[in-house]
Amino acid sequence: MVRVGLHVAAEKWLSGYIDSFRDEKGALHPLMEVKRTHGLRVRDNASMIASGLGWSGELLECGLTAALLHDTGRFPQFSRWGTYYDGASQDHGDLGEKTLRELFPAVDAASAGRWEDILLAVRLHNKKELPKEISPSALPLVRIVRDSDKLDVFRLVRTHVEENRINDLLPRIAPAGGYSEALVREVASERRGSYNNVHSLSDFLLVQLSWVFDLNFAPSFHMLRKEGVLSWMERILPPEETVNGFIRSVLRHAELMESA
């Protein structure tokens, strides 16, 4: 059994670890502050999803811990490379697992198995595709972290777009512009998109829409609808015949999965 209070211990450790990146005046770089608060909101998203699923005890404790720690790798990534772009630095899921293995206080033997599940959830939270074989004990953690993370990124992107600050969050994309032909072909055939084909905000939102097919739990779809994310995207995305069918398929999938 995982020790009681692992989530509380993780929150205390993570706070101290993030503090190590503050400057001499105690300030945290604004982009690091975005990731600090993002981690807390992802934990809160996981709490709401878990409540809807009836999780309790060890499973709940591990889910909240994994969600809180999921972006641990973002802090050494930005400190070392000055970017959150994995392609120009290092995969931040892998870096987060490595950092936790090296720096997080030793976990007692009785909790070791579940700690490995938490580390796996951290490593896999950002992967485009999951490996075919994941242990039954780790799979719920992997899924709830991926859902919780995506839900907050949906919110972050919408907020930055509405405040005309999208390049603060996504400096490598053009705020205006149409769809990349390669991305349109990709989402049409695979129902998912690659960041390599993202050049504009429209492209990025199209990739985000494809995330809907990767969500796992009915409470996640309920939260997505309650936030009005998909209807907002439908309104602001440029109408184009090659994309309209994909958007409709996303909306149908979300509706079906919320009621499943």
C-alpha positions as CSV (number, residue, x, y, z in Angstrom):
1,M,0.0,0.0,0.0
2,V,1.2,3.5,-0.8
3,R,1.9,5.5,2.3
4,V,-0.8,7.9,3.5
5,G,0.1,11.5,2.6
6,L,2.3,10.8,-0.5
7,H,0.4,13.6,-2.3
8,V,1.1,16.0,0.5
9,A,4.8,15.0,0.6
10,A,4.9,15.4,-3.2
11,E,3.4,18.9,-3.0
12,K,5.9,20.0,-0.4
13,W,8.8,18.6,-2.4
14,L,7.7,20.1,-5.7
15,S,7.2,23.5,-4.1
16,G,10.8,23.4,-2.7
17,Y,12.2,22.2,-6.0
18,I,10.5,25.0,-8.0
19,D,11.8,27.5,-5.5
20,S,15.3,26.4,-6.4
21,F,14.7,28.1,-9.8
22,R,13.9,31.5,-8.3
23,D,16.3,34.4,-8.9
24,E,18.1,36.3,-6.1
25,K,15.0,38.4,-5.5
26,G,12.8,35.4,-5.1
27,A,11.0,35.8,-8.5
28,L,10.2,32.9,-10.7
29,H,10.4,33.4,-14.5
30,P,6.9,34.1,-15.8
31,L,6.9,31.0,-18.0
32,M,7.9,28.9,-15.1
33,E,5.1,30.4,-13.1
34,V,2.7,29.4,-15.8
35,K,3.9,25.8,-15.4
36,R,3.8,26.0,-11.5
37,T,0.2,27.0,-11.5
38,H,-0.6,24.6,-14.4
39,G,0.6,21.7,-12.3
40,L,-1.8,22.7,-9.5
41,R,-4.7,23.0,-11.8
42,V,-4.0,19.6,-13.4
43,R,-4.0,18.1,-9.9
44,D,-7.4,19.8,-9.3
45,N,-8.7,18.5,-12.6
46,A,-7.6,15.0,-11.6
47,S,-9.4,15.4,-8.3
48,M,-12.7,16.3,-10.1
49,I,-12.4,13.4,-12.6
50,A,-11.5,11.0,-9.8
51,S,-14.6,12.1,-7.8
52,G,-16.8,11.4,-10.8
53,L,-15.2,8.0,-11.1
54,G,-15.6,7.2,-7.4
55,W,-11.9,6.8,-6.7
56,S,-10.7,6.7,-3.1
57,G,-7.9,5.6,-0.9
58,E,-4.6,4.5,-2.6
59,L,-5.9,5.0,-6.2
60,L,-6.9,8.6,-5.4
61,E,-3.7,9.3,-3.6
62,C,-1.6,8.1,-6.5
63,G,-3.7,9.8,-9.1
64,L,-3.4,13.2,-7.4
65,T,0.4,12.7,-6.9
66,A,1.0,11.8,-10.5
67,A,-1.1,14.7,-11.8
68,L,0.8,17.2,-9.5
69,L,4.2,15.9,-10.6
70,H,3.5,15.4,-14.3
71,D,5.4,18.5,-15.5
72,T,8.3,18.3,-13.1
73,G,10.6,18.1,-16.2
74,R,9.5,21.5,-17.4
75,F,11.6,23.3,-14.8
76,P,15.0,21.9,-15.6
77,Q,14.1,22.0,-19.3
78,F,13.5,25.7,-19.3
79,S,16.4,26.4,-17.0
80,R,18.8,24.5,-19.2
81,W,17.5,25.3,-22.7
82,G,15.3,28.4,-22.3
83,T,12.4,26.7,-24.1
84,Y,9.5,24.3,-23.6
85,Y,9.8,23.0,-27.1
86,D,10.8,19.3,-26.7
87,G,12.2,19.1,-30.2
88,A,14.8,21.7,-29.4
89,S,15.7,20.4,-25.9
90,Q,14.5,17.1,-24.4
91,D,11.2,15.3,-24.0
92,H,9.9,16.8,-20.8
93,G,8.0,13.6,-19.8
94,D,11.3,11.6,-19.9
95,L,13.1,14.5,-18.1
96,G,10.5,14.6,-15.4
97,E,10.8,10.9,-14.6
98,K,14.6,11.2,-14.6
99,T,14.5,14.2,-12.2
100,L,12.1,12.5,-9.8
101,R,14.2,9.3,-9.7
102,E,17.3,11.4,-8.9
103,L,15.9,14.0,-6.5
104,F,12.6,12.9,-4.9
105,P,13.1,11.5,-1.4
106,A,13.3,7.7,-1.2
107,V,9.9,5.9,-1.2
108,D,9.5,3.1,1.2
109,A,9.5,-0.5,0.0
110,A,5.8,-1.0,0.5
111,S,5.0,1.9,-1.8
112,A,7.7,1.2,-4.4
113,G,5.3,-0.5,-6.9
114,R,2.8,2.3,-6.9
115,W,5.7,4.9,-7.1
116,E,6.8,3.2,-10.3
117,D,3.3,3.6,-11.6
118,I,3.4,7.3,-10.8
119,L,6.7,7.7,-12.6
120,L,5.3,5.9,-15.6
121,A,2.3,8.3,-15.7
122,V,4.8,11.3,-15.6
123,R,6.9,9.8,-18.4
124,L,3.9,9.0,-20.6
125,H,1.7,12.0,-20.0
126,N,2.9,13.9,-23.2
127,K,3.4,11.0,-25.6
128,K,1.5,11.1,-28.9
129,E,0.8,7.3,-28.5
130,L,0.9,5.0,-25.5
131,P,2.7,1.7,-25.6
132,K,0.5,-1.3,-26.2
133,E,1.3,-2.9,-22.9
134,I,0.9,-0.9,-19.7
135,S,0.4,-2.6,-16.3
136,P,-3.2,-2.7,-15.1
137,S,-2.2,-0.8,-11.9
138,A,-0.5,2.0,-13.9
139,L,-3.1,2.5,-16.7
140,P,-5.7,4.4,-14.7
141,L,-3.0,6.8,-13.5
142,V,-1.6,7.3,-17.0
143,R,-5.1,8.0,-18.3
144,I,-6.2,10.5,-15.6
145,V,-3.0,12.5,-15.9
146,R,-3.3,12.7,-19.7
147,D,-6.9,13.8,-19.4
148,S,-6.3,16.3,-16.7
149,D,-3.3,17.8,-18.5
150,K,-5.2,18.2,-21.8
151,L,-8.2,19.9,-20.0
152,D,-6.0,22.6,-18.5
153,V,-4.1,23.2,-21.8
154,F,-7.4,23.7,-23.5
155,R,-8.2,26.4,-20.9
156,L,-4.7,28.0,-21.1
157,V,-4.8,28.3,-24.9
158,R,-8.3,29.7,-24.9
159,T,-7.4,32.3,-22.2
160,H,-4.2,33.4,-24.1
161,V,-6.1,33.6,-27.4
162,E,-8.9,35.7,-25.9
163,E,-6.3,38.0,-24.3
164,N,-4.3,38.3,-27.5
165,R,-1.3,36.8,-25.7
166,I,-1.0,33.5,-27.6
167,N,2.6,34.1,-28.5
168,D,3.5,34.3,-24.9
169,L,2.4,30.7,-24.6
170,L,3.2,29.5,-28.1
171,P,6.1,31.7,-29.4
172,R,6.8,29.4,-32.4
173,I,3.4,29.7,-34.2
174,A,1.8,32.5,-36.2
175,P,-1.3,33.9,-34.6
176,A,-3.0,34.2,-38.0
177,G,-3.0,32.0,-41.1
178,G,-4.9,29.0,-42.4
179,Y,-4.3,25.3,-42.1
180,S,-1.2,23.3,-43.0
181,E,-2.2,20.9,-45.8
182,A,0.0,18.2,-44.3
183,L,-1.8,18.6,-40.9
184,V,-5.2,18.4,-42.6
185,R,-4.3,15.2,-44.3
186,E,-2.9,13.8,-41.1
187,V,-6.0,14.5,-38.9
188,A,-8.3,13.2,-41.7
189,S,-6.5,9.9,-41.9
190,E,-5.2,9.3,-38.4
191,R,-7.5,11.4,-36.2
192,R,-4.5,13.0,-34.6
193,G,-1.9,15.6,-35.6
194,S,1.9,16.2,-35.2
195,Y,3.4,19.4,-33.9
196,N,5.9,19.2,-36.8
197,N,3.0,20.2,-39.1
198,V,1.8,23.1,-36.9
199,H,2.6,26.5,-38.2
200,S,-0.4,28.7,-37.2
201,L,-2.9,29.1,-34.4
202,S,-5.5,27.4,-36.5
203,D,-3.1,24.4,-36.9
204,F,-2.6,24.2,-33.2
205,L,-6.3,24.3,-32.4
206,L,-6.8,21.6,-34.9
207,V,-4.3,19.4,-33.1
208,Q,-6.0,20.2,-29.8
209,L,-9.3,19.1,-31.3
210,S,-7.7,15.7,-32.2
211,W,-6.9,15.3,-28.5
212,V,-10.6,14.7,-27.9
213,F,-10.2,11.2,-29.4
214,D,-7.5,10.6,-26.8
215,L,-9.6,11.5,-23.7
216,N,-10.5,8.5,-21.5
217,F,-13.2,9.2,-18.9
218,A,-16.8,10.4,-19.1
219,P,-16.1,13.1,-16.4
220,S,-13.4,14.5,-18.6
221,F,-15.9,15.0,-21.5
222,H,-18.4,16.5,-19.1
223,M,-15.8,19.0,-17.9
224,L,-14.8,19.8,-21.5
225,R,-18.5,20.6,-22.4
226,K,-19.0,22.6,-19.2
227,E,-16.1,24.8,-20.1
228,G,-17.5,25.4,-23.5
229,V,-14.1,24.6,-25.1
230,L,-15.3,22.8,-28.2
231,S,-18.1,25.2,-29.1
232,W,-15.5,28.0,-28.7
233,M,-13.1,26.3,-31.1
234,E,-15.9,25.6,-33.6
235,R,-16.7,29.3,-33.6
236,I,-13.2,30.6,-34.1
237,L,-11.7,28.0,-36.5
238,P,-11.7,29.1,-40.1
239,P,-14.4,27.3,-42.0
240,E,-12.9,25.0,-44.7
241,E,-14.6,22.0,-46.3
242,T,-11.6,19.7,-45.7
243,V,-11.7,20.4,-42.0
244,N,-15.5,20.8,-41.3
245,G,-16.1,17.0,-41.4
246,F,-13.3,16.4,-38.9
247,I,-14.7,19.0,-36.5
248,R,-18.2,17.4,-36.7
249,S,-16.7,14.0,-35.9
250,V,-15.0,15.4,-32.8
251,L,-18.2,17.0,-31.6
252,R,-20.1,13.7,-32.1
253,H,-17.4,11.7,-30.3
254,A,-17.4,14.0,-27.3
255,E,-21.2,13.9,-27.0
256,L,-21.2,10.1,-27.2
257,M,-18.4,9.6,-24.7
258,E,-19.9,12.0,-22.1
259,S,-23.0,9.8,-21.9
260,A,-21.2,6.5,-22.1
